[in-house]
Amino acid sequence: TSSGINSTEQTLNFPTNGYIIDQNIFAHFFPLNFVVNPRVGNIRYIVIVPQLMAVETLDVANEEEKEYEGAKCTHFIGKLGTTDIELWVRQDNARIVGIVLPSQKIEVKLTQVKSLQEESTKLPAGYHPIKPEELSDKDFMKPIRKSKKFKAHISFSPKGRLDRLYLNRRAQTFIGQVDQNTVDGDVEVRKLSHHVTLSGEWPPHEPLVTDPIFMSPAPGIDSDDSLVIKRAQAIVEPAHTIWDAARAINIWVNRNITYDMVRYGAKDAIVKGRGDSHTKALVAVAMLRAVGIPARVVRGILYADVPLDHSWVEVFLGPEIGWAPMDPTTDEDDEISARHISLWIGEQEPPVYAKDITVEPKK
């Protein structure tokens, strides 16, 4: 008791291989979408209900396969603890689309629910990234990955956002006009080493310190989330240098977040296992910050005959080395392709997309 306010604390043992169900009638079953197989006979999982501070068992059996809300589904019937429950699970994507609690006279269909998860998958209008089939095409990607030097004349309106412009860096120089409404000039990008092998030991003897904005959580960068922290710590545990740790995260994101034309924040992307280049950058930055490595999102263009919207990452390796690039989408680090034209710093949407940027390659 303090100042007349009573507080209580409860704890429970978290079971191995348990699943938390929380929030609302659909969101709290959402994690089960990733483990439920609609074609099996029985399902039995341990689940945790935070509101009740209770551990329950979800135990249901496959009763029938039939159409539900216009889709071929499996109908499971059983118990959640002592409560009767029915689940309708789509066979094509294993999504739970119907939940019935007979004792409470409740039936909810996914079509009746505005899903925040689905809303978050929409890519911004006018956004034109590389397509999944292009990224997986070795012949398409070969000239991009091998590009050591790229020159072009670029022109666009920054729409007053000069504070976010990132036209000059170690591997890129820009010469031309810059004002509130105009960026017009020549850019040259080179595939250069950033001397990353000189990075210090991992874990560092002293914290890496730079602008706090590149060390803190931000929208879509869930570096304070327990799932993100735990996963990142496991990834970097074998590392010997700071760059080893950063590169391990880049490799993990490249291999475990499948490139897809959808957009998520870091935590949701780890759960979903997919996302576009910006999603991959958010995951990498969140993991890097979670283990104490300052990191930031770079937004700009990946040039492949036409300018494509693209995001990648820079990590801070200390005052002597500075910032070094990684691209968890193209699986590059340090000496990344010269087809990466940086335009903006930050995870926010850019004021202009590639479709409104003129890029004229020069010899």
C-alpha positions in Angstrom: 0.0 0.0 0.0 1.3 3.5 -1.0 -0.5 6.8 -0.8 -3.8 4.9 -0.2 -3.4 2.8 -3.4 -3.5 -1.0 -3.1 -1.5 -3.1 -5.5 -1.3 -6.8 -5.9 1.1 -9.1 -7.9 0.4 -12.5 -9.3 2.8 -14.9 -11.0 2.4 -18.2 -12.8 4.9 -20.7 -14.3 5.1 -20.3 -18.1 4.7 -23.7 -19.6 7.1 -25.0 -22.2 5.7 -24.7 -25.7 2.8 -22.6 -24.5 0.8 -20.1 -26.5 -0.5 -16.8 -25.1 -4.2 -15.9 -25.9 -4.9 -12.3 -25.2 -6.7 -9.1 -26.3 -10.0 -10.0 -28.2 -11.8 -13.0 -29.4 -9.9 -13.2 -32.7 -6.6 -11.6 -31.8 -6.1 -13.8 -28.8 -6.4 -16.9 -31.0 -4.1 -15.4 -33.6 -0.9 -17.1 -32.6 -2.6 -20.5 -33.1 -2.9 -19.7 -36.9 0.8 -20.6 -37.1 0.5 -24.0 -35.5 -2.9 -25.3 -36.3 -3.0 -27.9 -39.1 -6.5 -28.1 -40.5 -5.9 -31.6 -41.9 -5.0 -33.3 -38.6 -7.5 -35.3 -36.5 -6.8 -33.8 -33.1 -5.3 -30.6 -31.7 -4.0 -30.2 -28.2 -2.1 -27.1 -27.1 -1.3 -25.5 -23.7 -2.4 -21.8 -23.7 -2.0 -19.0 -21.3 -4.9 -16.6 -20.5 -3.3 -13.4 -19.0 -6.6 -11.9 -17.9 -7.4 -15.0 -15.8 -3.8 -15.6 -14.8 -4.5 -19.2 -15.8 -2.9 -22.0 -17.9 -5.5 -24.0 -19.8 -5.5 -26.8 -22.4 -7.1 -26.4 -25.8 -8.2 -29.9 -26.8 -10.3 -30.2 -29.9 -11.0 -32.9 -32.5 -11.6 -32.8 -36.2 -15.3 -33.4 -36.6 -15.9 -32.7 -40.3 -14.7 -30.9 -43.4 -17.3 -28.7 -45.0 -17.8 -25.2 -46.4 -18.0 -22.3 -43.9 -18.5 -18.7 -45.1 -17.7 -19.7 -48.7 -14.5 -21.5 -47.9 -13.5 -25.1 -47.5 -12.9 -25.5 -43.7 -12.2 -28.1 -41.0 -14.7 -28.0 -38.1 -13.0 -28.7 -34.7 -15.0 -29.3 -31.5 -13.7 -29.7 -28.0 -12.7 -27.8 -24.9 -10.7 -24.8 -23.8 -10.1 -25.7 -20.2 -13.7 -26.6 -19.1 -15.4 -24.4 -21.7 -16.9 -25.9 -24.8 -15.4 -24.5 -28.0 -15.7 -24.9 -31.7 -13.2 -23.7 -34.3 -13.6 -23.3 -38.0 -10.2 -23.4 -39.8 -9.7 -22.7 -43.5 -7.9 -25.5 -45.3 -6.0 -23.4 -47.8 -4.2 -21.1 -45.4 -4.9 -22.5 -41.8 -6.6 -19.3 -40.7 -9.1 -19.6 -37.9 -12.2 -18.0 -39.4 -14.9 -19.0 -36.9 -15.1 -19.3 -33.1 -18.1 -20.7 -31.2 -18.5 -20.7 -27.4 -21.8 -22.5 -27.0 -22.1 -22.0 -23.2 -21.7 -18.3 -23.7 -23.9 -18.3 -26.7 -21.2 -16.6 -28.7 -20.4 -17.1 -32.4 -17.9 -14.8 -34.1 -16.9 -15.0 -37.8 -13.7 -13.4 -39.1 -15.7 -11.7 -41.8 -17.4 -9.7 -39.0 -14.1 -8.5 -37.5 -11.9 -5.6 -38.8 -8.5 -7.2 -38.4 -5.7 -4.9 -37.6 -3.3 -7.6 -38.8 -4.9 -7.4 -42.3 -4.9 -3.6 -42.3 -1.2 -3.6 -41.6 -0.4 -5.6 -44.7 -1.4 -3.0 -47.2 1.5 -1.4 -49.1 1.3 2.4 -49.6 -0.3 3.7 -52.8 2.3 4.6 -55.4 5.0 2.3 -53.8 6.8 0.3 -56.5 9.4 -2.2 -55.0 11.2 -5.1 -56.6 8.8 -8.1 -57.3 9.4 -11.4 -55.5 9.9 -13.2 -58.8 12.5 -10.6 -59.8 14.4 -10.9 -56.5 14.6 -14.7 -56.9 15.7 -14.5 -60.5 19.5 -14.9 -60.6 19.7 -13.4 -64.1 17.7 -10.4 -63.1 19.7 -9.8 -59.9 23.2 -10.5 -61.3 23.9 -7.1 -62.8 22.5 -5.4 -59.7 24.6 -7.4 -57.2 27.8 -7.1 -59.4 27.5 -3.3 -60.0 30.6 -1.6 -58.6 30.0 1.9 -59.9 26.8 3.6 -61.0 26.4 7.2 -62.2 23.1 8.9 -62.9 21.3 12.3 -63.1 18.5 12.4 -60.6 15.7 14.9 -60.3 12.7 15.0 -57.9 10.9 17.2 -55.4 11.7 16.6 -51.7 8.5 18.4 -50.8 10.3 20.4 -48.1 11.7 17.5 -46.2 15.4 18.5 -46.4 15.9 17.2 -42.9 15.6 13.6 -44.0 17.7 13.8 -47.2 20.6 11.5 -47.4 22.4 12.1 -50.6 26.0 11.9 -49.5 27.7 9.1 -47.7 31.0 7.1 -47.9 29.9 5.2 -51.0 27.8 7.9 -52.6 28.3 11.5 -53.7 25.8 14.0 -55.0 26.6 17.3 -56.8 23.7 19.6 -57.8 20.8 21.8 -56.7 19.0 21.2 -53.4 16.2 23.4 -52.1 12.7 23.0 -50.6 11.2 21.9 -53.9 14.1 20.6 -56.0 16.8 18.0 -55.9 18.5 18.0 -59.3 22.0 16.8 -60.0 24.5 14.0 -60.6 24.9 11.1 -58.2 27.7 8.6 -58.2 27.6 5.4 -56.1 30.5 3.0 -55.6 30.7 -0.5 -54.1 33.1 0.2 -51.2 34.4 -1.4 -48.1 33.6 0.4 -44.8 36.5 -1.3 -42.9 34.0 -3.3 -40.8 36.7 -5.8 -39.8 38.1 -3.1 -37.5 35.0 -3.1 -35.4 35.5 -3.9 -31.7 34.9 -7.1 -29.7 31.5 -8.5 -29.1 30.0 -7.8 -26.7 31.6 -4.3 -26.6 33.5 -3.2 -23.5 31.6 0.1 -23.6 28.1 0.9 -25.0 28.1 2.1 -28.6 26.7 5.7 -28.4 25.3 7.9 -31.1 22.1 10.0 -31.6 19.6 8.4 -29.2 17.0 8.3 -32.0 19.0 5.5 -33.5 19.1 3.5 -30.3 15.5 3.7 -29.2 12.2 2.0 -30.1 10.1 3.7 -32.8 6.9 2.9 -34.7 7.5 -0.5 -36.4 10.9 -0.8 -34.6 9.9 -2.9 -31.6 13.4 -3.1 -30.1 11.9 -3.1 -26.5 9.7 -6.1 -27.2 10.6 -9.3 -25.4 10.2 -11.5 -28.5 12.5 -9.3 -30.5 15.0 -9.0 -27.7 15.1 -12.8 -27.0 15.5 -13.7 -30.7 18.2 -11.1 -31.3 20.2 -12.1 -28.3 20.2 -15.8 -29.5 21.3 -14.7 -33.0 24.3 -12.7 -31.8 25.4 -15.0 -29.0 28.2 -16.7 -31.0 29.6 -13.4 -32.4 33.2 -12.3 -31.7 33.0 -8.8 -33.1 30.4 -6.1 -33.3 30.3 -6.5 -37.1 29.9 -10.3 -36.7 26.8 -9.6 -34.5 25.3 -7.2 -37.0 26.0 -9.4 -39.9 24.4 -12.4 -38.1 21.2 -10.4 -37.7 21.3 -9.4 -41.4 21.7 -13.0 -42.5 18.9 -14.2 -40.1 16.4 -11.6 -41.5 17.3 -12.5 -45.1 16.7 -16.2 -44.5 13.8 -16.1 -42.1 11.6 -13.2 -43.3 10.4 -14.3 -46.7 10.3 -11.4 -49.2 6.6 -10.6 -50.0 4.6 -7.7 -51.1 3.2 -7.0 -47.6 4.2 -4.6 -44.8 4.5 -5.3 -41.1 6.3 -3.8 -38.1 9.2 -5.8 -36.7 7.4 -7.9 -34.1 4.5 -8.9 -36.4 7.0 -9.7 -39.2 8.9 -12.1 -37.0 5.6 -13.8 -36.2 4.4 -13.7 -39.8 7.7 -14.6 -41.3 7.3 -12.4 -44.4 7.4 -8.8 -45.6 8.8 -6.3 -48.2 12.2 -4.7 -48.1 11.0 -2.1 -45.7 9.6 -4.7 -43.4 13.0 -6.6 -43.5 14.8 -3.3 -42.7 12.5 -2.7 -39.7 13.1 -6.2 -38.3 16.9 -5.9 -38.7 17.0 -2.4 -37.1 14.8 -3.5 -34.2 17.0 -6.5 -33.5 20.2 -4.5 -33.8 18.9 -1.9 -31.3 17.6 -4.6 -29.1 21.2 -5.9 -28.5 22.7 -2.4 -28.2 23.9 -1.8 -31.8 22.7 1.6 -33.1 21.0 1.2 -36.4 18.8 3.1 -38.8 16.7 2.6 -41.9 17.8 4.0 -45.2 15.2 4.6 -47.9 15.9 5.2 -51.5 16.1 3.5 -54.9 17.4 0.1 -56.1 18.0 0.7 -59.7 17.2 -2.2 -62.1 16.6 -0.6 -65.5 13.9 1.4 -63.7 14.0 3.0 -60.2 12.5 0.8 -57.6 11.5 1.8 -54.0 13.8 0.1 -51.6 14.9 0.1 -47.9 18.0 -1.2 -46.3 20.0 -0.7 -43.1 23.0 1.1 -41.7 24.7 0.1 -38.4 26.9 2.3 -36.2 30.3 0.6 -35.5 31.8 3.4 -33.4 33.2 6.9 -34.1 36.3 5.6 -36.0 34.4 3.5 -38.5 31.0 5.2 -38.5 28.0 3.8 -40.3 28.2 0.7 -42.5 25.4 -0.7 -44.8 23.6 -4.0 -44.8 20.7 -5.1 -47.0 18.7 -8.0 -45.6 16.6 -8.2 -48.8 19.4 -8.6 -51.3 21.6 -10.4 -48.8 24.5 -7.9 -48.9 26.6 -6.3 -46.3 29.4 -3.7 -46.1 30.3 -3.6 -49.9 26.7 -3.4 -51.1 25.8 -3.0 -54.7 26.3 0.4 -56.4 22.7 0.3 -57.5 21.6 1.4 -54.0 20.9 5.2 -54.3 20.2 6.5 -50.8 17.7 9.4 -50.6 16.2 9.4 -47.1 17.1 8.5 -43.5 14.4 7.1 -41.2 11.6 4.5 -41.1 8.9 7.0 -42.0 7.3 7.0 -45.5 9.3 9.2 -47.9 7.6 12.3 -49.2 8.1 11.0 -52.8 8.3 7.4 -54.3 10.4 6.1 -57.1 7.7 6.6 -59.7 8.1 10.3 -59.3 11.9 10.4 -59.4 13.7 10.8 -62.7 16.9 8.6 -62.9 18.9 8.9 -66.1 22.0 6.6 -66.0 25.3 8.0 -67.2 28.4 6.4 -68.5 
